[in-house]
Amino acid sequence: MNILEHNRRAWNQESKQGGEWSRPVDSSVIKNAKEGHWNVILTPNKPVPRYWFGEIRGRRVLCLASGGGQQAPVLAAAGAAVVSFDLSEEQLSKDKFVAERDGLDVQCVQGDMANLAAFSDEVFDLIFHPVSNVFVPDVAPVWRECFRVLRTGGRLLAGFMSPAFFLFDHESATDNRVMRFKLPYREPENLSGAGKAAVQEEGRALVFGHTLESQIGGQLSAGFVLRELYEDYWNDEATPLNRFFPAFIATWAEKPGV
């Protein structure tokens, strides 16, 4: 199976159906952002602290795998020069829609988050990378490419899923709090026959559960310095595990000087 192509089609379908991460912000949100009143999220609920961004106005920002008409337009309205880079053309179309509707300068580029060859070295001041590396088998290339395209002193703000979430059987019809899998978690290898059929029938994107060693350790190995992190919960409708632990982590890392 071509995982990249499968996930591109799956996200195109999700976007067309107007999923939670494919609903463009309205013009009032953009108006407020232009006036300095804005926030964005790396994880489902908790706004990113504003000081994590530093001075945003005039900065060159890469919104990495975060199409959908949400974060990229808001950051552009806040004064950043934004490039939205996403695998799904449908998700990018949502960013284009908001940009054209509200007179924003957002450049949209389609591609794989693990391959940023479209960009030269050290061209961005900040990378905004909300929860999306759950859709790639290996996160190490993502962190290496982020490090390459960031300028010295540049910031990487990233959100990702807690590895603990992938220990449990979310396919179970009786109790999805049963611990079943080892890390790292990889689809389609870890899916049952019925699960594989459902992925094909429903067109759901394939997901991968990465260890903290590959998520946080991977950033450090790429050369980043970790500044801060926080955890975030999901909601009870998404998973009953929400009552037991936060399923998401957000990190602020920087590319240090020589």
C-alpha positions as CSV (number, residue, x, y, z in Angstrom):
1,M,0.0,0.0,0.0
2,N,1.2,3.5,-0.8
3,I,0.6,5.1,2.6
4,L,1.3,8.7,1.4
5,E,-1.3,8.4,-1.5
6,H,-3.8,6.6,0.7
7,N,-3.6,9.4,3.4
8,R,-3.8,12.1,0.8
9,R,-7.1,10.7,-0.6
10,A,-8.4,10.1,3.0
11,W,-7.8,13.7,4.0
12,N,-9.3,15.0,0.8
13,Q,-12.4,13.0,1.6
14,E,-12.4,14.2,5.3
15,S,-12.0,17.8,4.1
16,K,-14.9,17.6,1.6
17,Q,-17.1,16.2,4.4
18,G,-16.3,19.2,6.6
19,G,-14.6,17.4,9.5
20,E,-13.5,19.2,12.6
21,W,-10.1,20.2,11.2
22,S,-11.5,21.2,7.8
23,R,-13.9,24.0,8.8
24,P,-12.6,27.4,7.8
25,V,-12.7,30.2,10.4
26,D,-15.2,33.0,9.8
27,S,-14.3,36.5,8.9
28,S,-14.9,37.8,12.5
29,V,-11.9,35.6,13.7
30,I,-9.7,37.1,11.0
31,K,-10.9,40.6,11.8
32,N,-10.0,40.1,15.5
33,A,-6.6,38.6,14.5
34,K,-5.8,41.7,12.4
35,E,-6.6,43.8,15.6
36,G,-4.2,41.7,17.7
37,H,-6.8,39.4,19.3
38,W,-6.0,35.9,18.3
39,N,-5.1,32.4,19.3
40,V,-4.4,29.1,17.6
41,I,-4.1,25.5,18.8
42,L,-1.5,22.8,18.3
43,T,-3.7,20.2,20.2
44,P,-7.5,19.9,20.4
45,N,-8.3,22.4,23.1
46,K,-5.5,24.4,24.8
47,P,-4.5,27.6,23.0
48,V,-0.8,27.9,22.4
49,P,0.7,30.5,24.8
50,R,1.3,33.7,22.9
51,Y,4.8,34.1,24.2
52,W,5.8,30.9,22.4
53,F,5.5,32.8,19.1
54,G,7.6,35.8,20.1
55,E,7.1,38.7,17.7
56,I,4.9,37.3,14.9
57,R,4.4,40.4,12.7
58,G,6.7,40.3,9.7
59,R,8.0,36.8,10.5
60,R,8.1,34.1,7.8
61,V,6.0,31.2,9.1
62,L,5.6,27.6,7.7
63,C,2.3,26.0,8.7
64,L,3.3,22.4,8.3
65,A,0.6,19.8,7.6
66,S,-2.0,22.2,9.1
67,G,-4.3,23.0,6.2
68,G,-8.0,23.4,6.7
69,G,-8.6,27.2,6.8
70,Q,-7.8,27.5,10.5
71,Q,-4.3,28.3,11.7
72,A,-2.6,29.6,8.6
73,P,-5.1,32.4,7.9
74,V,-5.1,33.5,11.5
75,L,-1.3,33.8,11.6
76,A,-1.4,35.6,8.3
77,A,-4.0,38.0,9.7
78,A,-1.8,38.5,12.8
79,G,0.9,39.8,10.5
80,A,3.1,36.8,9.5
81,A,4.2,35.9,6.0
82,V,2.7,32.4,5.8
83,V,3.3,29.4,3.7
84,S,0.8,26.6,4.2
85,F,2.3,23.2,3.3
86,D,0.0,20.2,3.3
87,L,-0.4,16.8,1.6
88,S,-4.2,17.4,0.9
89,E,-5.2,19.7,-1.9
90,E,-8.6,19.9,-0.4
91,Q,-7.2,21.1,2.9
92,L,-5.1,23.7,1.1
93,S,-8.2,24.9,-0.7
94,K,-9.7,25.9,2.6
95,D,-6.7,28.1,3.4
96,K,-6.9,29.6,-0.1
97,F,-10.7,30.2,0.4
98,V,-10.1,32.2,3.7
99,A,-7.1,34.1,2.2
100,E,-9.1,35.2,-0.8
101,R,-12.2,36.0,1.2
102,D,-10.4,38.2,3.7
103,G,-7.6,39.6,1.7
104,L,-4.7,37.6,3.2
105,D,-1.4,36.6,1.8
106,V,-1.1,32.9,2.3
107,Q,1.1,30.9,-0.1
108,C,-0.2,27.3,-0.5
109,V,2.2,24.4,-1.4
110,Q,1.3,20.8,-1.7
111,G,3.7,18.1,-0.5
112,D,4.8,15.5,2.1
113,M,5.7,16.8,5.5
114,A,8.8,14.6,5.6
115,N,10.2,16.2,2.4
116,L,10.5,20.0,2.3
117,A,12.7,20.0,-0.8
118,A,10.5,22.8,-2.1
119,F,12.2,25.1,0.3
120,S,15.8,26.3,0.6
121,D,17.8,26.1,3.8
122,E,17.1,28.6,6.6
123,V,14.2,30.4,5.1
124,F,11.6,30.3,7.9
125,D,11.5,32.0,11.3
126,L,8.8,29.7,12.8
127,I,7.2,26.4,12.0
128,F,3.7,25.7,13.3
129,H,3.1,22.0,13.2
130,P,-0.1,20.8,14.9
131,V,-1.0,17.2,15.5
132,S,-0.3,15.6,12.1
133,N,2.8,13.5,12.3
134,V,0.5,10.7,13.5
135,F,0.0,10.1,9.8
136,V,3.6,9.4,8.9
137,P,5.5,6.1,9.6
138,D,8.8,7.9,10.6
139,V,9.0,11.3,12.2
140,A,12.8,11.6,12.1
141,P,12.8,13.0,8.5
142,V,10.1,15.6,9.6
143,W,12.3,16.9,12.4
144,R,15.4,17.0,10.2
145,E,13.7,18.9,7.5
146,C,12.2,21.4,10.0
147,F,15.7,22.0,11.4
148,R,17.1,22.6,7.9
149,V,14.5,25.1,6.7
150,L,14.5,27.1,10.0
151,R,16.9,30.1,10.5
152,T,19.2,30.2,13.5
153,G,17.1,31.1,16.5
154,G,13.9,29.9,14.7
155,R,11.2,28.2,16.6
156,L,9.4,24.8,16.0
157,L,6.0,24.6,17.7
158,A,4.7,21.1,17.4
159,G,1.8,19.1,18.6
160,F,1.6,15.3,18.7
161,M,-0.3,12.4,20.3
162,S,0.9,10.7,23.5
163,P,2.3,7.3,22.8
164,A,0.1,5.9,25.6
165,F,-3.0,6.4,23.5
166,F,-1.8,3.7,21.0
167,L,-1.4,1.0,23.6
168,F,-5.2,0.5,23.7
169,D,-7.6,-1.3,21.4
170,H,-9.8,1.4,19.9
171,E,-11.4,-1.2,17.6
172,S,-13.0,-3.1,20.4
173,A,-16.8,-3.0,20.4
174,T,-17.0,-3.9,24.1
175,D,-14.1,-2.1,25.9
176,N,-11.5,0.0,24.1
177,R,-9.6,0.5,27.4
178,V,-7.9,-2.9,27.0
179,M,-4.2,-2.6,26.5
180,R,-3.3,-4.6,23.5
181,F,-0.4,-3.1,21.4
182,K,3.3,-2.4,21.8
183,L,5.0,0.7,20.7
184,P,5.6,2.0,18.1
185,Y,2.1,1.4,16.7
186,R,1.9,1.0,13.0
187,E,-1.1,0.6,10.7
188,P,-2.0,-1.4,8.8
189,E,0.2,-4.0,10.5
190,N,-1.6,-3.7,13.8
191,L,-5.2,-3.7,12.4
192,S,-7.3,-6.8,12.4
193,G,-8.8,-8.1,9.2
194,A,-12.0,-6.3,9.9
195,G,-10.1,-3.1,10.8
196,K,-8.2,-3.2,7.5
197,A,-11.4,-3.7,5.6
198,A,-12.9,-0.7,7.4
199,V,-10.0,1.5,6.6
200,Q,-10.4,0.7,2.9
201,E,-14.2,1.0,3.0
202,E,-14.4,4.2,5.0
203,G,-11.3,5.8,3.5
204,R,-9.9,6.6,6.9
205,A,-6.3,7.8,7.1
206,L,-3.7,5.3,8.4
207,V,-2.1,6.3,11.7
208,F,1.1,5.6,13.5
209,G,1.9,5.9,17.2
210,H,5.4,7.2,17.8
211,T,7.5,6.9,21.0
212,L,8.6,9.9,23.0
213,E,12.1,9.0,22.0
214,S,11.2,9.6,18.4
215,Q,9.0,12.6,19.1
216,I,10.9,14.7,21.7
217,G,14.2,12.7,21.3
218,G,13.9,13.1,17.6
219,Q,13.7,16.9,17.8
220,L,16.8,16.9,20.1
221,S,18.7,14.5,17.7
222,A,17.9,16.8,14.8
223,G,19.7,19.6,16.7
224,F,16.8,21.4,18.4
225,V,16.9,22.7,22.0
226,L,13.6,22.1,23.9
227,R,12.2,25.2,25.6
228,E,8.8,24.2,27.0
229,L,6.0,21.7,26.7
230,Y,2.5,21.1,27.9
231,E,-0.1,18.4,27.7
232,D,-3.7,18.6,26.6
233,Y,-6.8,16.4,26.9
234,W,-9.2,15.4,24.0
235,N,-12.9,15.0,24.9
236,D,-15.0,12.1,26.2
237,E,-16.9,11.7,22.9
238,A,-13.6,11.1,21.1
239,T,-12.4,8.5,23.6
240,P,-13.3,7.2,27.1
241,L,-9.5,7.3,27.8
242,N,-9.9,11.0,28.1
243,R,-10.9,10.5,31.7
244,F,-7.5,8.9,32.5
245,F,-4.7,10.8,30.8
246,P,-4.0,13.7,28.4
247,A,-3.7,12.3,24.9
248,F,-1.7,15.2,23.4
249,I,1.6,17.0,23.9
250,A,2.8,20.3,22.5
251,T,6.5,21.4,22.4
252,W,8.4,24.6,21.8
253,A,11.9,24.0,20.4
254,E,14.5,26.3,18.9
255,K,17.3,26.0,16.4
256,P,20.3,27.2,18.4
257,G,23.2,29.2,17.0
258,V,26.6,27.7,16.3
